[in-house]
Amino acid sequence: QLIFLPVIVAAVLAVHGEPLPLQAIGDSSVGTATADCDSQEQRIFVQIGLKGPWLAVGGGTTESNEAQQCRNGSSDGSSGGNQIPPFCTVAWLSHEELSVPTVKAAALEAFDNVLTDSLVHAGGFASRIGSLSFLERVDEMFLPPDPDTTLSMKEHMLSVLLPAEASAAWADPLTYEIQRQALKYLPEHTFVDNKSPQLHVQAFARYRFSLIVDDESHTISGAFVRCVGLQAIPLFNGFVALGTMTFRGIIPYNRTHFGLDLLLATLRDINHDIGWLWHYHRMLQDQLFYRYAQPFEERLAATACTLCRLRQSSGHGNRARSNGNVAALLLRSGRRDVPPAVSPSSSPLQHLPQQPALQLRTFVAVFSAGSNADRRQAVRATWGRLLRDHYDLDVRFFLGRISSEGILS
C-alpha cells in the first residue's frame, strides 16, 4: 500500500526497458505538523533544531490571536478574563547539537521535553532519561507497490554507498580503503550519499545487495531504512537492533579483512539460494514500515502530544523557567520568538485518593514443540535476550504435546 506524501518525488527508473514508478519517497523538508491533540488543554509548540521553525501541534492547529501574541511574547497570559491554557514546549535536537554540553544543559532547562536522534544522549533506542527522549529523524518509509515485480527487475548484484562528505566515517582509514576497492571493481555502481531520496533510489532500487559504509552508530541510519524499503539486502555494520528479530535479513561486512573481490564471490554464492533471505527481508520490511509509516513531522507531533499529556497528568505542568534560563538557550540559538514561561498549573489528578501502585509485568508467550530445544535456545540467545535486557520483558515457552492434558508450560 502506497502512502502518498505532501511532497511527492517522481522518480522513474528504466529497468529492463520498463519504467518503475517510485512515488512515495518524501524529502526531509519541514511542513506543518498536525496531531490528534485537540482534547488537550495545553497549547503545544515544537521546535525542530535550535534554529528551526516553531510548529503549533496542540490545542488545535489554528492559533488564536491570543496564542500568537503569547508566542511573540506580547501577551500577559490572559484574554477577556479567561486564562489561556498553559504551554508545553518540546524541542527536537540532533546528535551534533546535543554534543555541545552547554546546549544540552540549556535545552533541558528551557524546554519541557527534549527529543533527540542520539542513542548516546537518550540512553539507547526508544529510551528516555528524565525529560530527554529518543526519536530518530527518519523519513516516511517507501514500499514498492508490487514486491515480486520489483525483485524480478533487479539486474545488478551489488552497489556501494559511501558516506556523505561531512560524515565522521571518513576519519576511519577503512572508509578510504573501501572507496579505493569500490572504484576499482564497481566504479559504475558506487555512490556518495547526499541523504536525498533520489540518490537512494539510484543506489538501491536496481540492486540485490547494497553495501552501506556509513555506520552512523549514534542514531538510526536513514539510508539503511530506505535500502530495506527498496528491497535491497543491506550489508551494514551500524545500529540495527530495531531489526534484531530478523537479524538474518542484515549482513555485516568484515571490517578486519575487507576485500570487495571476496565479498562479491560470496554474494554470488548466496544469490543462488537467496529465497530464504527474501523471507527475512519481508519480515524486516514489515517491522520498519510499522515504525516509519508516517512522515517524521507527524511522528514528532504525536510524540510531543503524548509527552506533554503525560507531563500534565502527572501534575508537573510547565517548567518555571527564569528569563536567564531561556536567555541561555536563545544566546546559542539566535531565537527571539520562544513562547513565554508560565507558572505550573495544578493537576486535576492531585485531589484523587492515592491508590497503591500496581506491579505490572508483561511476558511474551512462544508456542513450541518439545523437540525444538535448539530453536528455543536460539531465541534465548538472540531476541529473547534483547527483550529481557533492554525492555525488561520475560519470554515464556509453552510446549504442546499430543495428549488430552492440554498445554504444558
N, C-alpha and C positions, 0 to 999 in steps of 0.2 A: 504494500500500500504506500503510495507516494504522499508525502506531506509537503504541500506547496508553501514556500516561504514568502514573506512580504517582498523580499528581493530575490527574484529568480534569475539564476545564471543559466543561460542557454549554452551548454557545452555539448558539442556534437563531435563524435569520433568516427572516423571511417575505418571500420573493422571488417575485414573480409569483403570489402566493397559495399557494405551496408552501413548506414548511419546508426549509431547507438545514442539515442537521446538521453541525456542526464540532466534532468530539470529540477532537481530538488536539493542542489547544493547551494547554500547561502554564504554570504560573506560575514565578516565579523563587525560590520558597522552597527552602531548603537541606535536603535529607534525607540519609540515609545513603548515601554513595557507595561503590561497590564496583568493583574492577578485578581483572584476572587477574594478581595479584602473588604468589600463593601459593608460587611457586617461588623467590621471593627470600628471602634470609636476613634482610634488613633489615626492621625494622618502620617503615612509612612513615606519617607523620602530615601532614595537610594542614590549614592554617588559611585560611579564606576571610575576608579583610578583617582589619584589625588587631584588631577586637573580635569577630570572628566565631567560630563553633564550630570545634573540632578534629574532624577526621574521620580515623578509622583505616582506611587503604585498603591497607596492605601486610602481608604475612605472615599472611594470613587475616583475615577481617572480625570474628571473635570474639576479643576481647582476653583474654589470660590474666590471672590475678591479678597476676603479676609485671609485666606490661606496664602494667596500670592503676596499680600502685604507682610505676612509673617515670614515667608521665605526671604523677602527682601529686607527684613529687619526693621520694618516701619510700622509694626502693629504692637500693641501692648498686650495682645493675647485675649482681647475681649471684643465683642461686637454686639451692640444693641443690648448689653446686659447679659448676653449668653456667652459662656466660656467656650472658646474653641477647644476641641478635643486635643489632648496632648500630642506632641510629635514623637515619632520614633525614627531615628536616623540610622541608616545602615550604609557601610562603605564596603566596596569590593576592591581589594588592593592586590597587586601582583606579588609574586615571589620577590622580584627585584626591588619593589618599593618597600616591602616589609623587611628586607635585608638591611636597611638603614635603621639602626637601633632607635634613633630619635624619632623617626617617622612612626615606627611601630608603637612606641610608648605614647606619642601624641594622639595617634588614631584610636587606640584603646581608651584613652581618656576622653576624647571628643565625641565619639560615636557610641550609640547604644549597642550596636553589634558590628563586628568586622568579619567579612568573608574574604578568603584568600585561596589561590590555587596552589599554595605552598604546602607540600606534605611535611616539610620540616617544621614550619611555624605553627601549623594547626594540629600537629601531633599524629598525622597519618591520614589515610584515605577515609573519608566520611567521618572524621573525628571532630571533636570540639574541646577547646580548652578555655573555660570561662566564657567570655563574650567573643572569642575568636573561633570561627568555624571554617571547615574546608568546603570549598565549592570550586571545581575546576572550570576554566573558561574554554569549553569545547562547543563548537557549533552543532547545530542540529544534524543528526546522522542521516546520510543518504543510503537508501537501499534500492537496488535495481528493481524495476517492475517485474521482470521475469528472470530469476536467478539462473535457471538452467540454460536459457538462451545466452545470458551473459557469459557463463562459463564456456560454452561452446565457441564463443568468439575470442577467447584469449589465445593469441597467436604467438606470444613470446614467453620465455621461461622466467627470466629474472630481470628486475630493474633495481637500480641503486639510487636511493635518495640521500644525498649528502646534506649536512647541516646547513642552516642559514648562515650567512657570512658573519653575523654578530653572535652566533652561538658559542657558548663556552666549550662545546665539544671540540672545537679546533685547538684548544690547549692540549689535547691528548694527541701524542705522536701517531697513535693508531689511526686516527681520522685521516691524516695525510697519507698513510700507507694504503688505506682502503681507497682513497681517491686515486692514488697512483695506479693501483691494480684495476680499478673500475674503468679508468680511461684507457688502459691497455687492452682489457678483454671485452668491455661493454661500453665503448665510447658513445654509441647512439642510444643507449638505454640508461645513461647516468644523468641525474637531475640534481640541481641545487635547490633546496627547499626555500620558498619565499612565503610559506604559510597560506598561499592562495588556493582556493578550490580548483581553479583552472589547471594549475600545475599538478595538483594531486591527481586529477583525472588523467593527465598525461602519464604520470608516474606509476599509476596503479591499475587503471581500467583494462589495459591490454595484456597484463602480466599475471602469471600464475603465482609467482613469488616476488616479494619485494623486500630488499634489504634496507632497513631504516637505520641510519647510522647515528642520528642524534638521539641519545637515550633519554634526555630530559628527565632525569631521575628525580627532580624536585617537584614534578607535577605529572598530570596525565597528558600524554602526547596527542595532540590533535591529528597529527599525521598518522599515528597508529590507528586511531578510531576511523579515519577516512579510508585507510588501507583495508581494514576489515569490512567496512561498508561496501567498498568497490570490489570485494571478493578476490582480493589478492592475499595469499597467506603471508603474514609478516614474519620476517627474520629480524628480531628485535630484542635488545637487551635492557630496555628501560623498564619503568614500573608497569607491571601487568597483573597485579594482584586482583584487580577487578574482574579478571577472566580466569581466576585460579581453578574454577571447577571444570574448565575446558582447556587445561594447560597444554594439551597436545595440539591445540589449534594455533599455537605460537611457537616458533622455532628460534631458540637463542643461537647466536653465532659464536664461534670460538675466538675469543679476544687474545688468547695467549699465542696461538699458532694460526693466525688468519692467513688463508690462502684462497683467493677467489676461484682459481682454477679447480682446486679440490672441492670447493663448495658447489660449483657448477656440476661437477661429476656426481656428487652426492644427490643433488636435486634432480638430475636426470633419472637416477635410480628410483627415487621417491615418486617421481612423476608416473612411473609405470604402474604404481599401485596407490594412486592418490585418492581413491574413493573414500577411504576411512578418514583422511584429513579433511575432506569437504564436509563430512558429517560433523566433525568437531567444529569446523568453521561456521556452519549454520547455527549451531548452538551458541557460539561466541557472538555471532551477529545478533541473535535474539537478546542476549544479555545486555549488550551495549545499546541496542536500539531502545530497550526498556528504559535505560537511563538517559539517553540523548534523543528522545523522540520529539522534544520541543526545543526551540531556539534558546540560546544561552540567556537572553534577556528575560524570557518568560520563566525559566527555571530560577533565575536570580530573584525575580519579583515574588514568586511563590515562596521561595526560601525566606526572603525578607519578611513576608507576611507571617509566616509560621514563627519565626524567631521573635518578632515583635508581639505576637499574640501570646506566646509563652512568657515573655517578659512582663507583659501587662497582667496576665492572670496570676503570676507569682507575686504580684504586689510591688515589683521594683519600680514601675513607672519609668520615667526618663532619668538619665544621669543628671545630677545637679551640677552642671558644668559652670565653671567660672570663666569670665572673659579671658583670663590669662591662659586657661587650658585650650580654649578654642583658638585663641590667637597663636598659640604654639603650632597648631596644625596649619592655620592659614598662612603663617610665615613661610612654611615649606611648600604649600600647595598653590599659593597665589590666589586662593578663593576669597570672594567677598560676599557671597550670597548664601552662606550656610544658614539653615533655619535657626532661630534663636533658641536659647535654653529655656526650659520650662521647669517649674517645680514638680517634684514627684507627686503623682496622684495616688490616692488610696485605692487599694484593690477591693473590688466587691466581694472577694472571697475571704478577706481577712476577718469578717464578722461571723463566718460559719464555724460551727464547732469543729475542733480538730479531731480527725479520725486517725487511728494508728495506721502507719504506712504498711501497705501490703507488700510482701516479698514475692514478687512475680518472677517466675522462671520460664524460659522458653527452651524447648528442645526440638531437634529435627529427627523425625522418625524415618528410618530407612528399612524397607522390607527386603529381606534377603533369604536365600535358601541356605540350609545348613551346610551344604558342601562348598559354599563360596567363601571360605575363610580367608583366602588370599585377597579377594576383592574387598572384603571388609577391612583387612589390614591396610590395603592401598588407600581406602577412604580415610582411615585414621591418620595416615601419614601425610595426606595431601590436604584436601579442602576441609576435612573434619578437624584437622589441627588448626587450620586458619579460623574456622568458626569458633573454636574453643579459645584460642589465644588472643584473637583480635576482637571478637564480638561477644565473648562470654556466653556462647550458646553450646548446649550439650547435644551430642549425637547419640541416638539410641537405635540399636538394631533389633528388628522384630523378625524372628526366624519362623518360617512356616514349615509344617510337616504334614504328611498325608495321614491324617487321623481325624477323629471327631472331637479332639480336645482343643481345637482352635489354634490360637496363636501363642507361641512361647516367646518371652522376651529375654 
